[in-house]
Amino acid sequence: MRKRRKILTVSTAVVAAATLPLLISPVVSAAVSEDDDESSRVTRLYAPPPDRDSYRQVARLAWRGDFRDSAGLLSMVRTPHAVWYGDETPMQVSRLIRRTTRSAGWQERLPVLALYNIPGRDCGSYSSGGADGLAAYQAWIDAVAEAIGDRKVLIILEPDSLALLPSDCADASNVEESALASQSEQPTAEERPVAEERPAVEASPTELPPLPDPDASTAPPAASADSGTGQEAAQSADPQSADPQSTDPQSADSGPDASGLLGPMFPGVQKPADPEPSASQSPDPEPSAEQPTTLPELPPLPTPDPVTPDPVTPDPVTPDPEDVSDAEDLDTPVVEDPETAARYSGINYAVDALSALGNASVYLDAGHSGWHSVSSIVPRLLKAGIDRATGFALNVSHYQTDQDSAWYGRLVSSCLAYADEGGDPEDCAEQSWSRRHARRWLRHHVPDDLSLMKHYVTDTSRNGQGAWTPRAASHQYNDVQSWCNPPGRGLGRRPTTRTGEALLDAALWVKTPGQSDGRCLRGTDGPLDPVRGTVNPEAGEWFPEQALELVRYADPAVNVFRRPRGR
């Protein structure tokens, strides 16, 4: 009898979902409860109407009798997640955002908006596109700001825009080798996880590609747009600490409800004064600070007067701090190509336009813990206007664990506070350092007042099983693209603003679970994804096989049928 009742309930939910995709049906709500926060004091997040193709998959599974997967998938697509905007005209994006914010307002929920329209997006790879130039982007941002008005929103501003600058993809065909070279002075082979290492030679001599034409060495090969971007290099050269003991880095400060730290969305909380903009630093690789077995010497403490000019500066006139920082960058010379300069201009413009709204919390892109070192991403955040934004976003559309993101977020926030006081980001603690060494640095340099530190949000939509570790057979491909539709991943922590961590404002589902990352050719001619053996959908389209994997491998698991209390 109980089984029959469950089947009838799920079947009713499926029919309602398939026929009324734009409505929130009470029948659906009765069948699969949202995994929302129980407390009325916590900001509730907005769940946009699911992808129509997701409802079709739910209905097909139910008709086949696979009620558990059907109900689990229905629960996933009805969980609050971000609404993405990009490639629309200013008039179109204005109309869509007004519709979303009105719907969220009626439900008294907070919408999460992912703005993804920066020119030169994704280095021209699977998610290529964006506005046609800086002026067009500024007009698009103006339309977004006007549509939001005084409504409360949480904005994830341009994922991958800072972690993947145009200067990072000048030679997209060789991006993986460039990223590995930039990490050559980072963790040693003993510290780097064994699963992330690649053999020196992947293919047999008979399968090696022909040598490149010296006359064409400065131009990317024709297949470069399909061979991935700097995201793959991030996964193949993970600079995380080898310390497996991952405790809550903010356990001592987890007393206050993190939902009260969302800036303008929570009146009554005093917002700290905006700090003075810090001198920009070039996106150079982090220094060699790792020593896995012994406790290394701490970097020297900053001088009492950080404003004093460097005495070795050859210019007799007091130099501009930004010029000094660029001149002192000996590892990676700054190449301010026009595209990168325009990227920073666009992000700064968006920060100013959106932060001025008053009820908008704006988070800038900071990549993830396996991509950039702290000393590499912090100068980019500073140059992009992090001092005027609410904070930064981690792990968007990626798979790093919550523990890795929490540690990396604390280090990045601490380095931003240190740089704001005149410190050099090159001296900041890195995620590749031992935890003991990094904690000693934090004790010396982190301010006691956490309101002086930038907060962050994380994307937990697909990190239930952590990052994908390719099998040895996968290394035969020129570009493993471990970030692109990796198999066997699962849903992660459910979206919430009650995080229990002082600096973490919210755990969000920014990437829409079930949507494809792209074709994932992994350096081959395609059309098959050689790892999955299928033709993957285009970026942003519904991927039924991956959607089921996310439900089946979710951690925490998706509770499809809830046992009544007391039974």
C-alpha positions as CSV (number, residue, x, y, z in Angstrom):
1,M,0.0,0.0,0.0
2,R,2.8,2.4,0.9
3,K,4.6,1.6,-2.3
4,R,1.5,2.2,-4.4
5,R,1.0,5.6,-2.6
6,K,4.6,6.6,-3.4
7,I,4.2,5.7,-7.1
8,L,0.9,7.6,-7.4
9,T,2.4,10.7,-5.7
10,V,5.5,10.8,-7.9
11,S,3.4,10.1,-11.1
12,T,1.1,13.0,-10.2
13,A,4.1,15.2,-9.7
14,V,5.6,14.2,-13.0
15,V,2.4,15.0,-14.9
16,A,2.1,18.3,-13.2
17,A,5.7,19.2,-14.0
18,A,5.6,18.1,-17.6
19,T,2.4,20.1,-18.3
20,L,3.0,23.2,-16.3
21,P,6.7,23.9,-16.5
22,L,6.4,27.6,-15.7
23,L,4.2,27.2,-12.6
24,I,5.1,26.0,-9.1
25,S,2.5,23.3,-8.5
26,P,1.5,22.4,-5.0
27,V,1.2,18.8,-6.1
28,V,4.9,18.9,-7.1
29,S,5.8,20.5,-3.8
30,A,4.0,17.8,-2.0
31,A,5.8,15.1,-3.9
32,V,9.3,16.4,-3.6
33,S,10.0,19.0,-0.9
34,E,12.6,21.7,-1.5
35,D,15.8,21.3,0.4
36,D,15.5,24.8,1.8
37,D,16.5,26.4,5.0
38,E,14.0,25.8,7.8
39,S,14.5,29.1,9.7
40,S,12.6,32.2,8.6
41,R,15.6,34.2,9.7
42,V,17.7,32.8,6.8
43,T,17.4,34.4,3.4
44,R,15.5,32.0,1.1
45,L,16.9,31.6,-2.4
46,Y,14.9,31.7,-5.6
47,A,14.4,28.6,-7.8
48,P,13.8,29.6,-11.4
49,P,11.6,27.6,-13.7
50,P,13.5,24.5,-14.7
51,D,14.8,23.6,-18.2
52,R,11.9,22.2,-20.3
53,D,14.2,19.3,-21.4
54,S,14.6,18.4,-17.7
55,Y,10.9,17.9,-17.3
56,R,10.8,15.8,-20.4
57,Q,13.5,13.5,-18.9
58,V,11.5,13.4,-15.6
59,A,8.4,12.3,-17.5
60,R,10.3,9.6,-19.6
61,L,11.8,8.1,-16.5
62,A,8.4,8.0,-14.8
63,W,6.8,6.3,-17.8
64,R,9.5,3.7,-17.7
65,G,8.8,3.0,-14.1
66,D,12.1,4.5,-12.8
67,F,10.3,6.5,-10.1
68,R,13.3,7.0,-7.8
69,D,15.5,8.6,-10.5
70,S,12.5,10.6,-11.8
71,A,11.7,12.0,-8.3
72,G,15.4,12.7,-7.6
73,L,15.8,14.5,-10.9
74,L,12.7,16.5,-10.2
75,S,14.1,17.5,-6.8
76,M,17.3,18.6,-8.4
77,V,15.8,20.9,-11.0
78,R,13.5,22.5,-8.5
79,T,16.3,23.4,-6.0
80,P,17.3,27.1,-6.0
81,H,20.0,27.9,-8.5
82,A,21.3,30.9,-10.4
83,V,19.7,32.4,-13.5
84,W,22.3,33.0,-16.3
85,Y,22.3,36.0,-18.6
86,G,24.5,36.6,-21.6
87,D,24.4,37.2,-25.3
88,E,21.0,39.0,-25.1
89,T,20.5,42.5,-26.4
90,P,20.2,45.2,-23.7
91,M,16.4,45.3,-24.3
92,Q,16.1,41.5,-24.0
93,V,18.2,41.2,-20.8
94,S,16.2,44.1,-19.3
95,R,12.9,42.3,-19.9
96,L,14.2,38.9,-18.6
97,I,15.7,40.3,-15.5
98,R,12.6,42.3,-14.6
99,R,10.6,39.1,-15.0
100,T,13.0,37.1,-12.7
101,T,13.2,39.8,-10.0
102,R,9.4,40.3,-10.0
103,S,8.8,36.5,-9.6
104,A,11.4,36.3,-6.8
105,G,9.8,39.3,-5.1
106,W,6.4,37.7,-5.1
107,Q,7.8,34.6,-3.5
108,E,9.9,36.7,-1.1
109,R,13.1,35.0,-2.3
110,L,16.5,36.2,-3.2
111,P,17.5,35.6,-6.9
112,V,21.0,34.8,-7.9
113,L,22.0,36.3,-11.2
114,A,25.1,35.1,-13.1
115,L,26.1,37.7,-15.6
116,Y,28.1,36.1,-18.5
117,N,28.6,38.5,-21.4
118,I,32.2,39.8,-21.1
119,P,33.8,40.3,-24.5
120,G,36.2,37.5,-25.5
121,R,34.5,35.1,-23.2
122,D,36.1,31.6,-22.6
123,C,39.0,32.3,-25.0
124,G,36.7,31.4,-27.9
125,S,36.2,27.9,-26.7
126,Y,33.0,26.0,-26.0
127,S,31.3,28.9,-24.2
128,S,32.6,31.6,-26.5
129,G,30.6,34.7,-27.2
130,G,29.9,37.9,-25.2
131,A,29.4,41.5,-26.1
132,D,30.9,43.0,-29.2
133,G,33.4,45.3,-27.6
134,L,33.7,47.3,-24.4
135,A,31.1,50.0,-25.4
136,A,28.5,47.3,-26.1
137,Y,29.3,45.6,-22.8
138,Q,28.8,48.8,-20.9
139,A,25.5,49.4,-22.5
140,W,24.5,45.9,-21.6
141,I,25.5,46.4,-17.9
142,D,23.5,49.7,-17.9
143,A,20.4,47.7,-19.0
144,V,21.0,45.1,-16.3
145,A,21.4,47.8,-13.6
146,E,18.3,49.6,-14.7
147,A,16.2,46.4,-14.7
148,I,17.4,45.4,-11.2
149,G,16.6,48.8,-9.8
150,D,16.1,48.7,-6.0
151,R,15.3,45.0,-5.8
152,K,17.5,42.7,-3.8
153,V,19.8,40.4,-5.9
154,L,23.0,38.5,-5.5
155,I,25.2,38.8,-8.6
156,I,28.0,36.5,-9.7
157,L,29.8,38.8,-12.1
158,E,31.4,37.2,-15.2
159,P,32.6,33.7,-14.2
160,D,36.1,33.0,-15.4
161,S,36.6,36.6,-16.5
162,L,39.6,37.2,-14.1
163,A,40.9,33.6,-13.7
164,L,41.0,33.4,-17.5
165,L,42.1,36.8,-18.9
166,P,42.7,37.4,-22.6
167,S,46.4,37.4,-21.9
168,D,46.1,33.9,-20.6
169,C,44.7,32.6,-23.9
170,A,47.0,34.4,-26.3
171,D,48.1,31.0,-27.5
172,A,45.1,28.8,-26.7
173,S,46.6,25.8,-28.4
174,N,49.5,25.8,-26.0
175,V,47.7,26.9,-22.9
176,E,48.2,23.7,-20.9
177,E,51.9,23.8,-21.4
178,S,52.0,27.5,-20.4
179,A,50.0,26.8,-17.2
180,L,52.3,23.9,-16.3
181,A,55.3,26.1,-16.8
182,S,53.8,28.9,-14.7
183,Q,53.4,26.4,-11.9
184,S,57.0,25.1,-12.2
185,E,58.1,26.8,-9.0
186,Q,55.0,25.7,-7.1
187,P,54.5,22.4,-5.2
188,T,57.0,19.7,-5.7
189,A,56.1,16.3,-7.0
190,E,55.9,15.1,-3.4
191,E,53.3,17.6,-2.5
192,R,51.1,17.4,-5.6
193,P,48.5,14.7,-5.5
194,V,49.7,11.7,-7.4
195,A,46.5,11.4,-9.3
196,E,47.0,14.9,-10.9
197,E,50.4,14.1,-12.3
198,R,50.8,13.3,-16.0
199,P,53.3,11.1,-17.6
200,A,56.0,12.8,-19.5
201,V,55.1,11.0,-22.7
202,E,51.5,9.9,-23.2
203,A,51.5,8.4,-26.7
204,S,53.6,5.9,-28.4
205,P,56.2,7.1,-30.9
206,T,54.0,6.0,-33.8
207,E,51.2,8.2,-32.6
208,L,53.2,11.4,-32.0
209,P,51.9,14.4,-34.0
210,P,54.2,15.9,-36.6
211,L,56.5,18.7,-35.5
212,P,55.0,22.2,-35.9
213,D,56.0,24.4,-38.8
214,P,58.5,27.0,-37.4
215,D,57.1,29.6,-39.7
216,A,53.7,29.3,-38.1
217,S,54.8,29.0,-34.4
218,T,53.2,32.3,-33.5
219,A,49.7,31.4,-34.7
220,P,47.4,29.0,-32.8
221,P,46.5,25.8,-34.7
222,A,43.2,25.6,-36.4
223,A,41.8,23.2,-33.7
224,S,42.8,25.5,-30.8
225,A,39.2,26.6,-30.3
226,D,38.2,23.0,-29.6
227,S,41.2,22.0,-27.5
228,G,40.0,23.7,-24.3
229,T,41.2,26.7,-22.4
230,G,43.1,27.6,-19.2
231,Q,40.5,25.7,-17.2
232,E,42.1,22.4,-18.2
233,A,45.5,23.6,-17.1
234,A,43.9,24.5,-13.8
235,Q,42.8,20.9,-13.3
236,S,46.0,19.3,-14.4
237,A,48.3,21.5,-12.2
238,D,46.5,21.6,-8.9
239,P,48.5,23.6,-6.4
240,Q,46.5,22.6,-3.4
241,S,48.1,21.6,-0.1
242,A,48.8,17.9,0.4
243,D,47.6,18.1,3.9
244,P,44.6,15.7,4.0
245,Q,43.4,17.0,7.4
246,S,40.9,19.6,6.3
247,T,39.2,21.2,9.2
248,D,36.8,24.2,9.2
249,P,39.1,27.1,8.8
250,Q,36.6,29.4,10.4
251,S,35.5,27.2,13.3
252,A,36.6,29.8,15.8
253,D,34.6,32.5,14.1
254,S,31.4,30.6,13.0
255,G,29.2,32.1,15.6
256,P,27.2,34.6,13.7
257,D,24.7,33.6,11.0
258,A,26.5,34.1,7.6
259,S,23.2,35.3,6.1
260,G,23.7,38.5,8.1
261,L,26.9,39.2,6.2
262,L,25.4,39.7,2.8
263,G,25.9,43.5,2.9
264,P,22.9,45.5,1.6
265,M,20.5,42.6,1.7
266,F,20.5,42.6,5.5
267,P,19.7,46.1,7.0
268,G,21.1,46.9,10.4
269,V,24.5,45.6,9.7
270,Q,27.0,48.3,9.4
271,K,29.0,48.2,6.2
272,P,32.7,48.9,6.6
273,A,34.1,51.9,4.8
274,D,35.5,51.2,1.4
275,P,39.3,50.8,1.6
276,E,41.6,52.8,-0.6
277,P,42.4,51.0,-3.8
278,S,45.6,49.0,-3.6
279,A,48.3,49.0,-6.1
280,S,47.8,46.4,-8.8
281,Q,50.0,43.4,-9.1
282,S,50.8,41.4,-12.2
283,P,49.3,37.9,-12.6
284,D,52.5,36.1,-12.1
285,P,53.1,32.6,-10.8
286,E,53.4,32.1,-7.1
287,P,56.9,31.8,-5.5
288,S,58.3,28.5,-4.4
289,A,57.2,28.5,-0.8
290,E,56.4,24.9,-0.3
291,Q,58.4,22.5,1.9
292,P,56.3,19.4,2.7
293,T,58.4,17.8,5.4
294,T,60.0,20.6,7.4
295,L,58.7,23.9,8.7
296,P,60.2,26.6,6.5
297,E,61.2,30.1,7.6
298,L,58.4,32.6,7.7
299,P,58.6,35.5,5.3
300,P,59.9,38.7,6.9
301,L,57.3,40.8,8.7
302,P,56.3,44.0,6.8
303,T,58.2,47.1,7.7
304,P,56.5,49.5,10.1
305,D,56.0,52.1,7.5
306,P,54.8,50.4,4.3
307,V,54.3,53.7,2.6
308,T,58.0,54.4,2.5
309,P,59.2,54.2,-1.2
310,D,61.6,51.5,-2.1
311,P,65.1,53.0,-1.7
312,V,66.5,51.1,-4.7
313,T,64.0,52.7,-7.1
314,P,66.1,54.3,-9.8
315,D,63.6,57.0,-10.5
316,P,64.4,60.1,-8.3
317,V,60.7,61.1,-8.4
318,T,58.4,59.3,-6.1
319,P,57.0,56.5,-8.3
320,D,53.4,55.5,-8.7
321,P,52.7,52.4,-6.6
322,E,51.3,50.6,-9.6
323,D,54.4,51.3,-11.6
324,V,56.6,50.1,-8.8
325,S,54.7,46.8,-8.5
326,D,55.0,46.2,-12.2
327,A,58.7,47.0,-12.2
328,E,59.3,44.7,-9.3
329,D,57.6,41.8,-11.1
330,L,60.6,39.9,-12.4
331,D,59.0,36.5,-12.9
332,T,56.2,37.3,-15.4
333,P,56.4,40.7,-17.2
334,V,53.1,42.5,-17.4
335,V,51.8,42.5,-21.0
336,E,48.9,44.9,-21.0
337,D,47.5,43.9,-24.3
338,P,44.3,45.9,-25.4
339,E,42.0,42.9,-24.8
340,T,43.2,42.4,-21.2
341,A,43.0,46.2,-20.5
342,A,39.5,46.2,-21.9
343,R,38.6,43.2,-19.7
344,Y,39.6,45.1,-16.5
345,S,37.8,48.2,-17.7
346,G,34.6,46.3,-18.3
347,I,34.7,44.6,-14.9
348,N,35.4,47.8,-13.1
349,Y,32.5,49.5,-14.9
350,A,30.2,46.7,-14.0
351,V,31.3,46.8,-10.3
352,D,30.6,50.5,-10.1
353,A,27.2,50.3,-11.9
354,L,25.9,47.3,-10.0
355,S,27.3,48.2,-6.5
356,A,25.7,51.6,-6.8
357,L,22.2,50.0,-6.7
358,G,22.3,49.6,-3.0
359,N,20.5,46.2,-2.7
360,A,22.8,44.3,-5.0
361,S,25.6,42.1,-3.6
362,V,28.3,41.7,-6.3
363,Y,30.9,38.9,-6.2
364,L,33.9,38.9,-8.6
365,D,35.4,35.8,-10.2
366,A,38.3,34.2,-8.3
367,G,38.6,30.9,-10.0
368,H,39.1,28.0,-7.7
369,S,41.7,26.4,-5.4
370,G,43.2,24.2,-8.1
371,W,43.7,27.0,-10.6
372,H,45.6,30.1,-9.5
373,S,47.8,30.6,-6.5
374,V,46.8,33.2,-3.9
375,S,49.5,35.6,-5.1
376,S,48.3,35.3,-8.7
377,I,44.6,35.8,-8.2
378,V,44.7,38.6,-5.6
379,P,46.4,41.2,-7.9
380,R,43.7,40.5,-10.5
381,L,40.9,41.0,-7.9
382,L,42.5,44.3,-6.8
383,K,42.8,45.6,-10.3
384,A,39.2,44.6,-11.1
385,G,37.8,46.7,-8.2
386,I,37.3,44.1,-5.4
387,D,37.5,47.0,-2.9
388,R,34.2,48.3,-4.2
389,A,32.5,44.9,-4.6
390,T,30.9,42.7,-1.9
391,G,33.4,39.9,-2.3
392,F,34.5,37.1,-4.6
393,A,33.0,33.8,-6.0
394,L,34.9,30.5,-5.9
395,N,34.5,27.2,-7.8
396,V,31.9,28.5,-10.3
397,S,31.1,25.6,-12.7
398,H,33.9,23.6,-11.1
399,Y,34.3,20.6,-8.8
400,Q,36.6,21.5,-5.9
401,T,35.5,20.2,-2.5
402,D,34.0,22.5,0.1
403,Q,37.0,22.0,2.3
404,D,39.4,23.2,-0.4
405,S,37.3,26.1,-1.3
406,A,37.0,27.2,2.4
407,W,40.7,27.1,2.9
408,Y,41.4,28.9,-0.3
409,G,38.7,31.5,0.3
410,R,40.2,32.3,3.7
411,L,43.7,32.7,2.2
412,V,42.5,34.9,-0.6
413,S,40.5,37.1,1.8
414,S,43.4,37.4,4.2
415,C,45.8,38.3,1.4
416,L,43.3,41.0,0.2
417,A,43.3,42.5,3.7
418,Y,47.1,42.3,3.9
419,A,47.5,44.0,0.6
420,D,45.0,46.7,1.6
421,E,47.3,47.6,4.5
422,G,50.2,48.0,2.1
423,G,51.5,44.4,2.0
424,D,52.8,42.7,-1.1
425,P,50.6,39.8,-2.3
426,E,53.8,37.9,-3.1
427,D,54.3,37.5,0.6
428,C,50.9,36.0,1.3
429,A,50.3,32.4,2.4
430,E,49.6,30.0,-0.4
431,Q,47.3,27.0,-0.6
432,S,50.4,25.0,-1.5
433,W,52.0,25.7,1.9
434,S,51.7,23.3,4.8
435,R,48.7,24.2,7.0
436,R,51.0,24.7,9.9
437,H,53.1,27.3,8.0
438,A,50.1,29.0,6.5
439,R,48.3,29.3,9.9
440,R,51.4,30.9,11.4
441,W,51.3,33.5,8.6
442,L,47.6,34.1,9.2
443,R,48.2,34.7,12.9
444,H,50.7,37.4,12.1
445,H,48.8,39.2,9.3
446,V,45.0,38.6,9.5
447,P,43.1,41.5,11.1
448,D,41.1,40.6,14.3
449,D,38.1,42.5,12.9
450,L,36.6,40.2,10.3
451,S,34.5,43.1,8.9
452,L,37.7,44.3,7.3
453,M,38.0,41.2,5.2
454,K,36.2,40.4,2.0
455,H,33.6,37.7,2.0
456,Y,33.0,35.1,-0.6
457,V,30.4,32.6,-2.0
458,T,31.0,29.1,-3.4
459,D,29.4,27.0,-6.2
460,T,28.5,23.6,-4.8
461,S,26.3,22.4,-7.7
462,R,28.6,19.6,-8.9
463,N,31.3,19.1,-6.2
464,G,29.8,16.2,-4.2
465,Q,32.5,13.8,-5.5
466,G,35.2,16.4,-5.8
467,A,37.4,17.0,-8.9
468,W,37.6,14.3,-11.5
469,T,40.8,12.2,-11.6
470,P,41.3,10.9,-15.2
471,R,42.3,7.4,-15.6
472,A,45.6,6.6,-17.2
473,A,43.9,5.8,-20.5
474,S,42.6,9.3,-20.6
475,H,46.1,10.7,-20.8
476,Q,46.5,9.5,-24.4
477,Y,44.6,12.6,-25.5
478,N,46.3,15.9,-26.1
479,D,44.0,17.7,-23.7
480,V,42.2,15.8,-21.0
481,Q,39.9,18.8,-20.2
482,S,39.1,17.5,-16.7
483,W,36.7,20.4,-16.2
484,C,34.5,19.5,-19.1
485,N,31.6,17.2,-18.3
486,P,33.7,14.8,-16.2
487,P,32.0,11.5,-15.5
488,G,30.8,10.3,-12.1
489,R,30.3,13.7,-10.5
490,G,27.5,14.4,-8.0
491,L,25.5,17.2,-6.5
492,G,27.1,18.9,-3.5
493,R,25.9,20.9,-0.6
494,R,22.4,22.3,-1.0
495,P,22.1,26.1,-1.5
496,T,22.0,28.0,1.7
497,T,22.9,31.3,3.3
498,R,23.4,29.6,6.7
499,T,27.0,28.5,6.2
500,G,28.4,28.5,9.8
501,E,31.5,30.2,8.5
502,A,32.2,33.8,9.1
503,L,33.6,34.7,5.7
504,L,31.3,32.4,3.6
505,D,28.2,34.3,2.7
506,A,26.4,31.5,0.9
507,A,26.8,28.1,-0.7
508,L,25.1,28.4,-4.1
509,W,24.2,26.3,-7.1
510,V,25.6,28.8,-9.7
511,K,26.1,26.3,-12.5
512,T,22.7,24.8,-13.5
513,P,23.1,21.1,-12.7
514,G,22.4,19.0,-15.8
515,Q,23.5,21.5,-18.3
516,S,26.5,20.6,-20.5
517,D,29.9,22.2,-20.5
518,G,30.3,21.6,-24.2
519,R,31.3,19.0,-26.7
520,C,34.5,18.0,-24.8
521,L,36.6,16.8,-27.7
522,R,39.7,16.6,-25.5
523,G,42.1,17.4,-28.3
524,T,40.6,14.9,-30.7
525,D,38.8,15.6,-34.0
526,G,35.5,14.5,-32.5
527,P,32.6,14.4,-32.7
528,L,32.7,11.9,-29.8
529,D,33.8,12.8,-26.3
530,P,36.5,10.0,-26.1
531,V,36.0,9.6,-22.3
532,R,32.2,9.2,-22.4
533,G,32.0,7.7,-25.9
534,T,29.1,10.0,-26.8
535,V,28.5,13.2,-28.6
536,N,28.0,15.7,-25.7
537,P,25.4,18.5,-26.1
538,E,26.6,22.0,-26.8
539,A,27.4,24.2,-23.8
540,G,24.3,25.2,-21.9
541,E,22.1,22.5,-23.3
542,W,20.5,19.8,-21.2
543,F,22.7,16.7,-20.8
544,P,20.4,13.8,-19.6
545,E,23.2,11.3,-18.8
546,Q,25.2,13.8,-16.7
547,A,22.0,14.9,-14.9
548,L,21.3,11.4,-13.7
549,E,24.9,11.0,-12.6
550,L,24.6,14.2,-10.5
551,V,21.5,12.8,-8.7
552,R,22.9,9.3,-8.2
553,Y,26.3,10.4,-6.9
554,A,25.1,13.3,-4.9
555,D,26.8,14.0,-1.5
556,P,24.7,14.6,0.6
557,A,22.3,12.3,-1.1
558,V,19.1,13.5,-2.6
559,N,16.3,12.5,-0.2
560,V,13.5,11.4,-2.6
561,F,11.1,9.8,-0.2
562,R,11.1,11.3,3.2
563,R,10.2,9.0,6.1
564,P,7.6,10.6,8.4
565,R,8.8,11.7,11.8
566,G,8.5,9.0,14.5
567,R,8.6,6.0,12.2
